[in-house]
Amino acid sequence: TIKVDRSFVRDLPTDVNDCAITKAVIALGKALDLTIVAEGVETKAQERFLRDQSCDQIQGYLFAKPLSAEDFGAFAREHSISLLKKQAAKGGSPLAPPRRSKATTQQRLAAPT
């Protein structure tokens, strides 16, 4: 796992240097087949930039502030219920597993154990 420090995320997508560094870190992580995590995401613009660069995981106040274990349980339950309602409203089965691409499945099967 490679983490993109929040000091680089803070001024995304307006700071040219932070954009270049973040793009380079994500490209390096992808080339090494590592998971890239961006820390300190607080705005939709930052999230959009990171998603456009194919950042694997994004964390920060945009999604939730730090939570105790008890509060996290309540947050996870509420989020799950909300997600199930959205899937049902779209006519999808809330119990269906997420769709995976053929390439992803093949990579998992070929991965060393």
N, C-alpha and C positions, 0 to 999 in steps of 0.2 A: 504494500500500500504506500502510495505517495500522497502527502497532504499538501495542499496549497494553503499557505498561511494567510490568515485574515488580513495581514498588512498588505498583501498583494490584491486581495479581493475588495478591500475597502473602497478604492477609487475606480473599480470597474463599472462600466465600460468606458469611462471618460479619460482615464490616464493612459496615454500611449505606451509608456514603459511598463506599467502593470499589466496591460493587455498582452504585450509581447512576452513578458516573463511567464504569465499564466498559460498562454498558448504553448510556450516551449516546455513547460513542466508537464502539461497534459500530453503533448506529443511524445515526450520522453517516456512517460508512464505507459502510454499505449504501445510504444515500440518495445518496451520490456514486459508487456503483457501483465501490467500491474493495475490495481484499482486506484483511481484518483479520487480523493476526497477534498472538496473545497470547504474551508472553515469560515465562519463569520459572515455568512450571506444574510443581508438585511433588506435588500430591495429586489423588486421584480426584475429590474434592469440587470442586476448582478446575476440573478438566477438565469435569465434569458441568455446572457452572454456565455455562462458556463455550460448551459445545455447545448447551445450552438457549437461549442467546442467539444462536445461529447464527454463532458466531465461525468464520471460514474456516480458519485454521491455528493450531495450538497447538504450542508448543515448550517444552522444559524437561527437567529431570532426571527427571520422571515417565517419559519415554520413553527417554532416554539422556543420559549425560554427554558433554561435548565430546570428540570423537574425532579422532585424526590421520587423514590421508587413507587410510593403509594399514588402520587399524583400522575406518574407516568402510566400506571395501570388504568386509571380513569381516562386519561388522554387516549390511550390505545383503544380502549373499548369504544369511546365516542367516535374516534376516527374510523374504526372498523364498521360501526353502524352507519355512519355517513357514507362510507364507500359502498356498502351493500345497497343502500337506498339509491345511490347514483346509478349503480349497475342495473338495478331492477327497473329504474325509470327509463333506461336506454333499451330495455327489453332483453338484457343479457342475464345469464344465470349467475347469481352471486356465488354459487358453489363451483363453477367451472374453473379449472386451473388456468393461470395466465398462459397465453399463447407464446410459444418459443419458436424462434426461427430454426430452420433445419440446420444451419451452420452452428448455432449455439448448441443444439443437441449433439451434433457430431463432435464439437470441441469437448463437451463434457464426457462423452464416451471415450474419446481418445486421450483424455487427461490421465497422467500417471497417478496411481493410487498409493 
